[in-house]
Amino acid sequence: MAGIREVKAEGMDAEGFINEKVKEISAAVGDGVAINALSGGVDSSAVTMLGHRALAGRLKTYFIDNGIMRENEPEQIAGIFKKLGVPVEIIDARKEFFTALKGLTDPEEKREAITQTFYKDVFGKLVKNSGAKYLLQGTILTDVDETVAGIKRQHNVFEQLGIDPQSTFGYKIIEPLIQLRKDGVRKIAKATGLPESLFNRMPFPGPALAARVIGEVTPEKIEVVRITTKIVEAELVSSGAFQYMAILHNDRVTGMRQGKRDFGLQIEIRCWDSVDARRATPTNLPYELLCKLGDRISTEVPGVVSVTYNIVNKPPSTMEAI
Ligand code: XMP
């Protein structure tokens, strides 16, 4: 990528990288205040640790509860960081996000609505109230690549698209991880002292479960994906896969329950083997495990009558569905 020098995970000097980034953050923010949004993913978790090392109490970390996260995610993540001595404030923004998503069906419009709600409405207000002039953000090189190539607009990429965050949103963005890919971020995250549950955490997209609802995103559809995600994650945690997910399709399909026609919901499971998310292949899961998933989802998730497994590589598939 032009202008950004890639730092590869292999042979990386994690301590050296951390020290360099901590210095850069300190120098940029000076005696001011910075804020960052923690989602619990490895990228934002690593950034939170770097920012905390550089700024301590002058870093304000927020967890935005956008209503489209997994079950209990806000409380769980805030709890882990509390134990590490990093205070995290949970902001309830569920209403704002669902209002912004209402009526939208196009994937890029949905992503854009989440981006705007996140950075302009919710964060804009927080920045104003906190007096922060800087936002620390966990953008990585793969986000930039895919956005610039026009494959998928990652919600956290601005400058590379010619968008100036200062004039658009009123704050500067610092991106300490932009030279890294996921494998490099994991090394950094581990070296900052994060627990394995975070540094080895499966990737989860910025648009969260909204990336896994095809068509309009509503609280009801998110709830279906949320319950299904819990089942899929529990069953596939020991698969060793890079990432696994449940997707709710927009179309209903004919099924039957108790001798009657049930025009029900269709879930797609995806489970990926990958090193850095640039290419991926579906994991060769045992057939019995797939059947167990089908049984559990169709009995435990109300309305589901069909469960499928994606068997196409990335490319031409992408990992998420929107
Ligand atoms: P795709 O779907 O592009 O996913 O093959 C590649 C990796 O990136 C994650 N992903 C996202 N992460 N914002 C993010 O922060 C996004 O908009 C986004 N879309 C995809 C995805 O989960 C996978 O790990």
Boltz pocket constraint, residues with backbone or C-beta under 6 A from the ligand:
constraints:
  - pocket:
      binder: B
      contacts: [[A, 111], [A, 146], [A, 152], [A, 153], [A, 154], [A, 155], [A, 156], [A, 203], [A, 204], [A, 205], [A, 206], [A, 207], [A, 211], [A, 243], [A, 277], [A, 314], [A, 317], [A, 318], [A, 319], [A, 320], [A, 321]]
      max_distance: 6.0
